[in-house]
């Protein structure tokens, strides 16, 4: 098929509709009517000779063909927009978009970024923090620094740092914690990784407690709750050295449990740019410091 024959407006209409899940929302984004979006998508379907959407009583659903086409177009339109922006403002700075789990961003990366800016003033770095969940392609990420075991399908990974877990709490609460068993009657704050406390308790040689306590989707929120006296949090202590130094929280027990680490990841299908290579090189050099 001759790609140059495909109408750009129809491709934009499809990409927006598929990403937003609605012809109406796509029309609002592209500043045209819902009817125009629907006609453009139908024209594209006719040109491609495939069905891209299943029309439902309450919306639309993507077909397999649409699911395959969407990430390619989303990435292409993002890159076009970035290049046109660079041409428009005359800076010619290469844009690098990095997704970062919030704990690593606050606890390790942000204090070091001024050095990256000084070393690479030609790179326009854009950070997107998250709670360890993101779609690398649809979110337009060049890199995604995430927490886990390093096993992600279709992804190149570079190990950055291990992140063993250990309990932390407010200084006043720590006075009553002398041994691991002292935790069993306390309010144990939990993360979305439900097995963390069980793993730590086995490492400490005590029976895992029944699940109880508040649950959070972020270690940053966990530590804040612990600092305010809400209970004991189990977190990667290496990411909270500043809070420990300032005595906002303390580490009452030295037992740590392996739970994973932080990894620099990118899709295997993503062509490496000069800015990606520069960021990876700088990041690994900082870790060696």
N, C-alpha and C positions, 0 to 999 in steps of 0.2 A: 504493500500500500504506500502511496505517495503521501507522506505526512504533511507536506506543504499544502496539500489540498484541504486539510482539515481546518474548519473555521475556528479562529482563536476564541471568539466570543462564546461559541458553543462549548469549547473545552473549559473555559472559565466557569460557565454556567454549571457544567457537570461537576467540576472539582468543588465548587462552593456548595452545591446541593448535597453532594456525597459527604463532604466534611461536616456540614451543619445538620444533615439529616432532614432537610426541608427545602422545598422550592421557595416557600415564602421567605424564610430566613436568608436564602441565597439572594433573592431579589432585593432584600433590604441591604445586604452587604454590597451588592454590585450596583445598587441604586437604579434598578429597573423593576417592572412589575412581575408578579408571580407568573402571569400568563406568558410573558416573554421568556422567562427562564424555562418554562415547560416546553415551549416551542423549540428553543435552542437545543435542549436535551434530546427531544424527539428527532431533530435534524441530525444530531450527532449519532444517535442510534441507527438512523437510516443509512448514514454514510459508512458507519462501521459494520453494519448488518449484524448487530448484537443488541440484546436487551440489557440496559444498564440498571434500570430500577424496576422493582415490582411495585405497582401502584396499589396501595392499601387504602381501606376506608379512612384510616387516620394517619396518613403520612406515606412514606416511601421506605423501601428496603433495598439494600444494595444486592445485586446479583454477584456471582463469583467473578464475572468479567469486570464489574465495577470495582470490586475489592482489590483486584490485581492492578487496575489502572490508577486508582486514587492516589496511592503513595508516590507513584512516579510523577504524576502531574503536580501534586502538592510540593514536592521537592523542586521540580523544575520552575514553577512559578515563584517559589521563595528565592531561588538563586537569581532569577531574572530581576526580581524586585530589588535585591541587594545590589546587583551590578548597576542597575539604572540609578539607584540612590547614590552610589559612589560617583557615577558620571555627573549626576546632577549637582552635587555639592562641591565637586572638584577636588575632593580629598584623595581619592583613589586608595583609601585604606581598605584592606581586606577584612571582611567581617568573619568572626569566629564565634559560633554559638555553642556554649557548653552548658549542659544540664548537670546539676550537682545536687546530691542529696544534702538537705539542709544542715545536718550535723557536721559533715565534712566541710561544707562551705564556711560555716561560722567558726568551727573549732580548729581548722587548719589552713584552708585556702585563702580566705580574705586577708588575714594579716600579711600574707606574702605577695599578694597581687601587685602592690606598688612596684616591686622589683621587676615583675613581668612587664608592666607598663613602661618602665624606664628602658628595659632591654629591647622592647618591640613597640615603639610608638606608632608604627605603621599598621598595627593590628587593632581593629575595633572589636574588643572582646565584649560579648554579651552573655550574661549568666542567667540561667533559669533554675531557681531552686525548687526542690520538690521533696516529697516524703518517700523517695526511692521508687516511685512509679512514674513512668513517662513513656511515650511512644517516640522513639528516637527519630523516626522518619517523619511522622505527621507533626511532631513538635519542632521540626526543623533543626535538630541538634547535629552538630559535627561530632561532638564527644558527649558521653554521659558518664559522669563519675558516680558510681553506685555501690551499694553495700550488698554483699552476698558471697557466694562460693566460687564465682568466676565462670559458671557454666550457663551461658546464654546462647541459644541457637542463632547461627548466622552472624555472630559477633566476634570481632577481634578484641582481645582483652590484654591489659597490662596490669599486673598486681602492683598496688601502690603501698599499702600498709595494712598490717593485721589490726584487728579491733576487738581484743578480748573484753569480755563484760565483767563488771564488778559492781557491787551495791554502793550507792551514795545516798546521803540524806542530809538533813539540816544538822548543824552542830549540836543543838539541844537534844535531838533524838538519838544521836550517836552515843551519848553518854550511857545509854542503857543497852548498848550492843557490844558484847565482849566475845561472843563466839557465834558460829553460824546458827545454832539452834535458837538463839535469841530473836531471830527474824520471824520464826514461825507464828508467833502471835501478833505480828505487826501488819499494818496495811501495806501490802506489796503492790506497787504501781507497775502496770504491765504495758508492754508495747504490742503492736500488731503481730509480732513474732511470738506466738503463744507458748512456744516451748522454751523460751529463754530461761525462765526461773527454774524449770525442771532440769535443764542442762547444768545451770550453776549449782543447784542443790546437790546433784549427783557428784559434781566436782568437789563440793565442800564436804561430802560424806554424810549428808542428811537426807531424809525422805522428802521428796517434793511435796509442797503444800497443795491443798485444793485451790483451784483458781479463785481468786478474790482480789478485790481492789480495782481501781479505775484503770481503763485501758486508753492508750494514746497512740496516735499514728506518727509520732515524731519524738525522737530522743530529746530534742530541744524542749518540747513541752513537758516531757517526763522530768527533766532536771529542774525546770522551773517549779513544777509542782512539789518536787522533793525539797527544793530550797525554801519553799513557803511552809514546810512542815506537814505536807499532806501524806507523807509516807516514805517508803524506801524505794528507790528506783534502781533498775539494773541497766547500766549503760556502758558504751565504750569509753572508759575513763580517759583514754589518751586524747579524746576530742574535747575534754572539759578541763584542761590544765589551768586555764585562767580562773574558772569558778572555784577550783580546788585551792589555788594559790590565794585567792581573795577570801577564802573560808566561807563562801556562800553555801558550799556543800563540803562534806568530808567523806572520806572513804574509810568506814569503820573496820572493814575486814579486807585483808590483802588477797584473799582467794579470787582468782580470775578464771573465767571459763571461755574456751575458744568458741567463737560464734560466726566467724567469717572475716571478711576484710573489705577494704575499699579498692575498687578497680576502675581503671580508665578504659572505657569501652567505646567502640564505634562499629557501625554496620560494615560487614565485609564488602557490601556492594557500594559503599560510599567511597568515591575516589578521593584519595588524600590530597589536601592542598598544602601550600607552603606554610600557611598559618597553623594548620594542624600539626605539621612536623615541628614547627617552632615551639608550639605549646607543649607537646609531648616531651621534647628535649628539655625544655625549661623545667617542667614538672618533675621529671626524674632527677634532674640536677638538684632541685630544691630538696628532694627526699634524701639525697646523699649528703646534704649539708648537715 
